[in-house]
Amino acid sequence: MKHVVSVSLGSSKRDFSEEVAFLGQPILVERIGVDGSLDAFAAKMAELDGKVDALGIGGADLYLWVGRRRYVFRDIARCVAGVKTTPVLDGSGLKNSIERETVRFLQANGIVDFAKARTLVTSALDRFGLAEELVAQGGPVVFGDVMFALGLAVPIRRLSTMHLLARVLLPAISRLPFTWVYPTGSSQETVRPRFGKYFAWADVIAGDYHYIRRRMPDHLEGKTILSNTTRESDLEMLRERGVARLVTSTPEINGKSPGTNVFEAIIVALSEKPASQLTADDYMLKVREMGWQPRIVDLA
């Protein structure tokens, strides 16, 4: 049996261990949260090195891709430096392809008309493929990077502005303590509403679910959430707020929608190619072989 583990900087309350099968291959998929401790994260990664088929980085990004430029988060790079044998994946390779395809699928099948819908993206720098595809569909988009990562009520409405900010800010932001820019550990379990004006404006709220959850208001009637990393209790919380629909780009595992790092690790574990040779097309080919399509949950 293949064995894939996602080590997450997030809360251990979200841990799971599930046996699943993809393409006829049984796989043990586990998530181990370290409650925001970088030291525990690094220790667990080093402990599992050579003992599992692939490791995922959960609750964090190792890389941010903007176009063809790659930026490395220094804190996370230090944490995985002790892994010498097992492939380590942060989901960015799969994220860039599967989230573009999710938007195209929803548009082509008449589920969401992004040409007319107003979309709030919590962080374009975290999901640049998603951001680019949403802009290509023609509807109005607000990028919330400055709001959700830095806490400043500054909406960004142009992708060209995001490119400029990436070139100017990411070299510095990637060197900041990671916990300054992303909720980790117990902070992922806390809801502190902010930026309600932009949640109210949007028909679709897209991006990282921990950013969405942390800042979402009590009322989200009729909204569509496009995200990942959800569990049954999240669905109930969204129902209570009146959300009409949840769409996740990754397949469901026993009621959970794990992050892209989990499925990128699964694909690498199943692939005959080394991770360094896999392209975005390779990831999507393997996902389609699994019978992929977005998970759509009607909550109304």
N, C-alpha and C positions, 0 to 999 in steps of 0.2 A: 504494500500500500504506500502511495506517495504521502508525504507529510509536509504541509505548508503551515507556517506560523506567522501571524502578523503581530509584531511587538509594537504596542501603541503607547504614546505619551499621554493618552487619554485615561479616563476613569476605568478602574478595574470592574466597575459595576456592569460594564458592557461586554465582559469576557464571554466567550463561548467556545465549545468544542463540538464539531459536527463531522460525521462521516457522510460524504457525498460521493457521487460518481459523475464524471464528465468524460465523454467519448469512450465509455466502457471501462474507464480506469477509476478504481476506488481511491479516494483522497481523504485524509484526515486534515481538516481545516480548523485551526485554532487561532484565537485572539487572546493576547495577554497584555492587559493594561498595567502601566507602572505608576499611575496617579501623578503624572507630571514630573517625576524624578528623572533627570537626565543621567544621573549616575546609575540608577537601577536599569534604565533603558540600555545604556552601554553594556552593563554587566550581563543582562539577559541576552543581548545580541551575541556577545562573545561566547556565552555559555552554549548557545544553540548552534554555533558555527560548526559545520561538518556533521551535524546530527539530524538535520532536516534537509528536504530537497530544495526549498526556497524560503526566504525570509521577506516579509513585507514590513515596510515602515508605516505604521498607523499613527494618526493624530498629528502628523507632521509632514513636511515636504523636505526632501533632500535637494531637489532641483526645482527651479522655476524656469520654464521655457517661454521666451518671448520671441516669436519668429524662430530664427535659427540660433539665437543666443541662449546660452544656458547659464543660470546663476545658481551658485551652491550656498546653501545655508551652513555657515561655519559650525554652529552648535551641533547640527545633525550629522555633519560629516565626521566630526570628532567621535560621536557616539557609535558610528558604524566602522570606524577605522580598525577595530579589533577583529572584524570578520574577514577571514582570509580565504575561505573555501566556498561557502554557500553563497549563491546569488542573492543580492539584496535589491529589492524593488520598492519604489515609493509610489507607484501608480501613474507617474507622469507620462510614461510611454503609452499606456492604454488610454489614459484620460484624454489625451490629445486627439485620439481617433474615435473612441466610442461615444464621447459626448457630442462631437460634431454629427455623428450618425444618428444620435437620439433626436436632435433638433430636426434633421431632415426627415426622419421617420414620422415624427409628430405632425410636421407640416404636410408631408405627402399623403398621410392618411386622414387628414382633416380633423385631427384631434385638437391641435392648437394652431391658430393662424397667426404666426409670428409677424407677418407683414402688418397686422393691425394691432396685435397685442402690445401692451407696454410691459417691458421686462426690467426688473431690478436684478443685477448680478452682484452678489456680495463681494466677489473679488475676481476681477478679470486676470490679474497676474497669476493667480492660482489655477485658473482654468482658461487659458488664452484661446485654446481651440474652440471652446464653447462660446466665448465672447465673439470671436471672429465669425462664427457661423450665425449667431443671432443678428449681428450687424448685417451680414449678407442677406438675411431674410427681409430686411427693409423696415422693420418696425422700430419705434423709439426704444432706446436702451439707456439705462442709468447704471454706471459702474460704481460700486460702493467701496472700492479699495481703501480710500482715505477714511471713510466712515468706519468700516468694520475692523480694519487693522490698526488704524491710528486714533480712532475715536473722535474725529473731527467731521462735522456736518458739511462736508464738501462733496457734492455729487459731480461725477465726471460723465460727460455725454458724448464724447468722441473717442474713437479707438486711437486716433493719432495722438491724442493727449496721453492715453495710456502708454503708447510707445515711448513718448518723451519722458514721462514719469519713470518708466522702467529703466531707461538709460541713465537717468539722473539719480534715482533713489535706490534702486536695487543693489548696487554695489555697497551702499551703506547699510540698508535694511538687512541684507543677508549676513551681516556681521553682528547685528544686534542679538541679545539673548532671545531665543526663539519664543519664550513665554511672553515676551512683550508684545508680540504681533499676532498670537494665535491662542485661543483658549485651550488649556491643557488640564489634566487631572480633574479635580472637583469643580473647577470653573465651567466645565462642560455641562454640568448638571444644574447650573444656575441660570435662570432667565431674568435678564435685566433689560426691559424694553427701552429701545432708543430708536430714533430715526423713523418714527411712526408716519411722518408725512410721506416718506418714500415707499414704505410698505403699503400705505393706503393708495398711492398713485398707481402701483403696479398691478397688472393682471397676472403676471407670472413672476415668481420669485425663484431665482436660480442660483446655484452655487453650493458652496460647502455648507452642510447641514448644521454643523456646530456654530458657525456664524449666524445662520438663520435662527436657530433655536435660541441662542443667547440673547438676541435683540428683538425677537418677534413680539408684536403687541397682542393683546387679548382677543382682538377681532381681526379675522382674515377671511371674512365671508366671500365665497366665490372664487378665491384665488387658486391658482395652480402652483404647486411646489415642484421644482425640478432639481433633484439632489441625489444623495446617496447616504450610506452609513445610518440607515434608519432601522428601528426595531418596533415591535408591536406597541410598546408604550408611547413611542413617538407618534404613531398613527392615531392613537387615542387623543393625544394632546392636540394634534392638528384638527381632528374632528371637533373637539371642544371649541376651537377657535373659528370653526365654520369653513375650513379649507375644503374646496370642492374636489380636488384631485391631487394625488401624489404620483410623480413619475420618477423612477430611478433607472439609471442607465445600466447598472450591473444586474445580473440575474439574482433571483431570490435563493437564499439558503435557509430553508425551514423557517420562513417568516421574517428573516432578516435580510437587509440589503447592505452587505459589507462594502467597504470602500474599494476604490480601484486598485489599491495596492494588493489586496487579497487576490483579486482575479488576475492581476498581472503576475503575481507569484504562482498562481495555479497554472497559467499558460506557460510560464518558464519551466515549471516542474514537468509539464507534459510535452514540452518541445524537445526536438532533437538538436536544435541549434543552441549555442550558448547565448545568454541574455544579451551580451554585447553586440550580437549580430542580428537581433530581432528589430524589425522596423515597425512603424505604425501599421503598414499593410499586413505584416505577419500577424500582429495582434488581432486585427479585425478578421482576418481569414480564420484564425483559430476560434474566435468568438462566434463567428457565423457557423462553423462546424458544430459548435455546441447548441445550435438552434436559437441563437440570441435574438431577442427583441426587447425593447424597453418594458419594464414592469410598470403597469398603469393600474393604480388603485383608486377607484371612485369612493370618495369619503362622504359625499353629501347624503 
